[in-house]
Amino acid sequence: MELAAWTARQGLAEPLVVQLRPGEQSRPGCNPAMMPHDIAQKAIAAAGATFVEYLINFRPHVVGFRFEGWDIEALRRLVELVRHVSSAEVIVGGPTASGHPLDVLRESGADYVFTGEAEETLCQFLELARRPNSKDHAAEIPGLVYRYGGRIFQNAMPVDGYGLAAVPFNRPVVAGDIIRANRPDWSLLRGFADNFQGLYLTGGRGCPGECTFCDRLHGQQLRTKTAGQLLAEIEDVDRIIGEWDIDVQRQPLFAHVDNPALRERLVTWASIYDEDFFLDKAAASSFCGFGAKTPCKSVTAWASRPTPVRCWTATAASTANCLSGSSDSSRWCNSAANRSTRT
């Protein structure tokens, strides 16, 4: 969602975040009947009727999938769905795509794979897409893996010159100024029929560690949001839960505490992902101090964890982002294929 929000802030796209719900049947407003029956059934099985509706009605220029996990067959089916319903280019990003870009591009049938952090490179892609013969400029985009002239190309140089390092290729990372200038835009969500187990925010990116098991998807430079920015994002979530159609589970986390007044209290989690929250001690202390004063009413608990941080209230379902735009702007569809629950 941050990536979609950033493209909108740059005036390059008009994103809508739409839930992927494989197997969801047709509902009023969705008209898969305009497709052959066998294709319509495959489309609904792969992505759900809501996603198919957005593909049909918004006619996106670009469709993207965030891929995490190993179900490449599910991703391939989604790419095939787009080919049947739309003439859009298909892009893929996410952890697995960054770690294995050549395999993901080759086996999924997508047109492009974005490695690393894609705020700047996706914006560059969308800007170049407005030019004649835009694919001739694909070599200008750092970290991009793409098809051209029947061959696959990778815009990356080996870290050590030979591709033998633990993290063999340089991947794009964005400056801290971009991370601090951007923020999630929950108004982009559409069609989320399943409720969230919790909400997920980003506190920072990067880790200076050199753990041999880590793929260092966000680089080794630590870039953090300010405590005030994080609290503002949490307050946005609190307001949206209270005012808008976003359903978040409330859990009895105090059921076994000594204070009987708290035992019946239900808690909504807003979890913060930050690889190294406590490396910046001043920012961590500032956040905790501000947190005690926040006016939040709906989000009654949140937390951050030091390395390794994984969101322990995982998003409830895979998501898809659809983008529609006017005649002079791109239409983008971005989805998360096979988002694994992380603990």
Steps between C-alpha positions, in 0.01 A plus 500: 500500500791738565623443146156574355471811717840626381410469130184698570694769687724539195197546275589192295209271585160479667522182709223295657589211731266207437492171684586176323249236614554180297176312446274797582188469290335767289310779670287789374715730288741226391440378147732211415232391256669722243779240501472141376363279776814290548721811523258667742508196729880486494519873573267476799689197633833683472411846628134531591216687335585842650848505353365386163246783513773758548702357212199521271369841604825693554697356210840559666811570297721319752416214735741410778529224758693499826641150527613342827518125538557214260163440334622609158213306341246730673689802370509353150122450508452865598722614214299285260180656636630847421591391148144373441324807640739786430769627265700633796869442561562275803759590763607307811680612815536390862745290703504185287513700179797698636684188611438293185407749224609292199313191617186698587493680165565183301250276682218748560478638146507860626651782294713665771638428848598785732769412754570683826306807607297623205371848588748672269532229236124453458457875462776497240321213324169691497668815370676310221173327410371833369775517237483344152678162483527504879629143523818613327577691821459202738878470536500838678304374802723365782420151625246426228478152347305491174430332169615661177541352155434148626774519764511579875718785629598595856603859581735423787872475559649228725603633841848347478538504122444124469162436662651285775412717802233397753273769351614466137335803336450860600135588548345848502432660840328834549623796699371564850343824378260300281405266785428797726314693228265211423225350713235229457175612341225276636242671278643298210350175632206353312302178533651368823226259606726310742600677817861561603661315787699819557639798313853527378720812490863554405730667752819487298709298258849360482731318740878540536536136606676237290305189600579223253139381482362844408439611140521870601205599287503854643873555496731572791435871540260573788221741401227575754183701529471757777303417814251773413442354154439151639253630756320700229466183290362310799250778566396482132431129546305571818284756321437273199393209720253728673364675192552281195414155376810315615445206730780403739478212745500584869673244720480420874868559571438589865290193578752363752628816671455561872291813455138382457404831340724420203406137444199578281682765301542423129808634322568596139862463396688743277835328454813684390761337280849631569808284454701687763264710708729521802819585311380861503449528875396866491226430241378194693481696826325788328243265346422335834465839665263632233306174502385550858335828395329394179124568477432167327166343586465199268861383483561414861834324469799506270856385522838485331757227524877501451676283244373274363168685466216321336144620523340262750151613406525404134264650247190291467515438127698564188427836344480640153535864406314623194566837354275692268590829345397762250614485140832666582594287801592137544257244636666263735397177665729378778434187700658282761513143379548234763579721796616254766396546863808599699553461869 
